[in-house]
Structure formats: C-alpha cells, structure tokens
C-alpha cells in the first residue's frame, strides 16, 4: 500500500523538480509568511493534504471508495502554481530593485528547465479540420453514413478513437476498449499485418458489420467478394468494403 | 447561418453567464467584476445543469427533456438577475460601473508584463486552434456529447462503440459532456468542434480569470505584481508537461473534459472562495451577502465535472474549515459550510445507491 501511493506521487511529480520547488516554497512560507490567511491556505492546508495523501488509512478508505486509478487526483488539491507564483513574488519584493529583473529571468529559466513544454508532447499533431479528428475518418464516415439510421462498421485500430467523436450514426464492433486491452478476436484478425479474409469476414458478419475498412498497406489473404463484401470506395489509402446482402433501409 | 451560430455561441457562453453572474454582485467588491460575473455566472449555470440533469439521466430520460427543463431554468435565472439589477438600481447601483472597474486601467509603466500575459495566452489559444491532441478519453467524453444529441435514453449506449449498455454510475453522475451537447444544440456547432476548439478558447481564459481574481486579492496593495503573478502561472502551465497527470497538463490537453474543468477552474475558484471566507474571519466580519449561495453553487458545479469532484471539494473545504476554526476560534461558519455540502453529499449518496 505504502509503495503504491509513493508510486502515484512519483507519477504525478513526473520529472520531479516542480514538486520539489513547491515543497521548498512551503518551507519558505513557513519561515517568512506572516499573514494568517495565506499561512492557512498556502501552508497548513497543503501540508495536511500531503499528510493525508501518504496516510495508509486514508489511502485504504479512498481505494475502497473510488479505486486506485484516480488517486493522483488528490494532488490537484495542492495549489502548486499558486503557491509557487506567490512565493516567487514574495522573494521578488524582498529584493533590491536592481536584482529584481535578473531574479525573474532566472525564475522563468528554472520553470522552463524544471518543467516540460506541454506542446512538445508527441501526441500533438497539426489539426486536419475543425473537428480535430483525422480527415480520413471524416471522409470515410461521410461516405458510409446513411441518414436516419445507424450502420455498423469495422475500422482499423488507428481510427477507433475518432469515429464516434465525429458521428453517432456509425457503430463499431469494438472501440477504444480494444486499445485498452479488451480482447476481441475480430480486432486481432483485422489489425494484423496480413489479414486472413476467411477468418475475418465471418466474424465481421457475425457482428453485423455493414462496412469493413482496411488499409491499402495491409495484405489481404483471400477474396472479400466470396463473403458478399464488395469494394464500395477507396478513401485516403483505405479500402471500404460493403456487405451487399445487408439491409440498408432507413 | 454562421453569423447566427456565432451570436448564439456568444450569447450562451459569454453573455448569459455574465448576466446571471450579476446576481452575485454584492459578493465581490472592487475591480475585476466582469471576470467575476462571468465565472460565477457560469458556475451557477453548471450547477443548475447538474441538479436538473442527473435525476433525468438516472431515470434515463431523453436529451430533449433535459434541454427543455434547462431552458426554463435559464429563463428563470435571467429573471432573477433582472430582478437583482432592478433592486440594485433602486439603490443607486448601476451597470455602468461595471466597465469602470480597475481591471480596465492598466498602468503604463507596468504594461510590458500585461503584454507578456497576453502573448502567452494568445500562444495557448493559437495552439488550441491549430494543434490536435490524440486524447484517448475523448473517445468517451466527446463521443458521449455527440451521441447525446439524439439520444432517447441518455447514457444508454457505450460511447466507444455504440452498443447498448446499462447505466454506468461514475459517469452518469457527472454529465459535463451532456452540457456540451446542450451548447451544441443551442448553437448548431458540432460537439467535437466545440470540445476541441471553441470551449478551450473560453475555458483556458476562464482558468486564468480565476488566477486573475485570486491574484487581485493576494496583491491588492501591490497591483504591479498581478501581471507577473499571471505570467508565472501561464509559464508554469505551458511547462506543465512534466507529468501527464498535472492540473496544468490537464488544462491544456484535456480542456473540455469535466475533470480538467474541475482541477483548473473549480478548485482554484474554491481556493479564491476560501480566501474570501478567511479574509472575512480575519477581519472579524461575516462573509458578504450571497457568499454561501455561491459556495454551494461551486460545490454543485464541481459535481457536474467529476464524480470525484464531490469528494475533493468537500475535502479541501473541510481541511480549510478545521484550520479556520483552530486559528480564529470561530465555529458558526463551519456549520454553514457543512450545510453547503448537502447537495454534493446527496450526489455522493446517489453514487452508492446506484451501485
């Protein structure tokens, strides 16, 4: 148990320096802050939160009540930004005028060095449209949507996050849960580099898939038309197959 | 058509909250009133949505029914704010004073820091528009907002895939995505566009607005420090990528998810409210008129954002109350605070009832 909350805190700390500055700011406030209000809000309460965070009884209560995967959210109660900015400005004001600008310059450099730029995260990419979902998903969905009803479509893994953000009228045999480890035989077959049609198509039919979307880069072993899936469209490097035996009435 | 949509957007997300926020006018003296009206008004609208929507979600009503009820609530709030305005006008307090507040007067000698604040904010807003983030949880929340628009039974389908499912209590008790559906319905904009672009353009400034209000209090006598305080807050947010879980990272990456609103707007606003409370205790007075109403509203708005919000907000309030009682030897305020927690406690109770 003790190890787990330390692990959670370490994950929250990330590289660790910002939280270290925060703890140092608490120490600074302990010695220097005179206003009772600020001592309560920026020193006593954060300290109590930290003590509770590492208290095994509290941890046990929380895990029982809400689970362990969201325990890190307790750290949101630590006013890291506010305490740091406030402490920095207290030090700033205590300095002579000529030392103030160099001090702030050092502070901004330290912030940059101690943190990490949010926008450098590799998961950021240039937005392709106003919806911020891949344009390929938009194009494929626009092609297969039938106004007035839902359709079931089998999408490759790279599109699973986005399809239903764009439209509720396209359903899928599985969604993001597959990416999170939820097992699906169909998912494993369709997301392998070489797709065995004889294995994939019956599973897709069993799930009621009106459409099957496959990357042109994948190797299809077998003929989709043997299972009533005919090529409906080629969109942005993807083959869209349609089950011609399915009912598409509204 | 697009002009009407933009006007509706401004009306729903800016004008309406500001007008409704004037209800809390007596609560916040001095400058920065417009910011205070905007944020407190939005909190009231979120709290109202929570109280109306959750019972309907639990009983698996349609989105249309929530929409109609909420529109009635909005109308009622506008009437209340109008009544409050007329009452104030009869006492000689007029709206014209709103724009004369000190926030519009930037001292020229310190304007360079305001430029830094503005530049950093603009950088973040530009990134919101041009950068897309591969956020896994959006597959749930944004998909829920998109599908709720036509749902006859809210939370009746798995947002990930569209398969029918039983009501899932953890998400059903914090229907922030359904509020986004409401904005989408009112404006005609796609929920994904709202969640990824429009709402971050408002929620990021709103978060800094809370820092602004708090900074205005912390540096009431040293106003030249306020823009530096804000610039530091923005700098720390921009470099908040040191952890995927930090509140700063949530603000920029998951902006329109309820939990991001909780950690970057609701919790900082609670700190502001607690500051105001301690300030009144410190000066031997009672909190201003309407304080406890806004406090209860804030806690309820937190429930809309995240089921855990109930617990976090009550925990922070409770710890501050304990410290306040010990430091000021005054107890009655703690009882009032406990009373404000009745609504969140009710939602917490529902969490267990629905188990």
Interface residues (C-beta under 8 A of the other chain):
Chain A: X11 X12 X13 X14 X15 X16 X17 X18 X36 X37 X38 X40 X41 X44 X45 X48 X49 X52 X65 X66 X70 X72 X73 X74 X75 X76 X77 X79 X80 X81 X82 X84 X85 X86 X88 X89 X92 X93 X104 X107 X108 X111 X112 X114 X115 X116 X117 X118 X119 X120 X121 X123 X124 X125 X126 X127 X128 X130 X131 X132 X133 X150 X160 X161 X162 X164 X165 X166 X167 X168 X170 X171 X172 X173 X174 X175 X176 X177 X179 X180
Chain B: X127 X129 X130 X131 X132 X133 X134 X135 X136 X138 X139 X140 X142 X143 X146 X147 X149 X150 X158 X159 X160 X161 X162 X163 X190 X192 X193 X196 X197 X211 X214 X218 X219 X222 X225 X228 X229 X232 X233 X235 X236 X237 X238 X239 X240 X241 X242 X243 X244 X245 X246 X247 X248 X249 X252 X253 X259 X262 X263 X267 X268 X271 X274 X275 X278 X279 X282 X306 X308 X311 X312 X315 X316 X319 X320 X322 X323 X324 X327
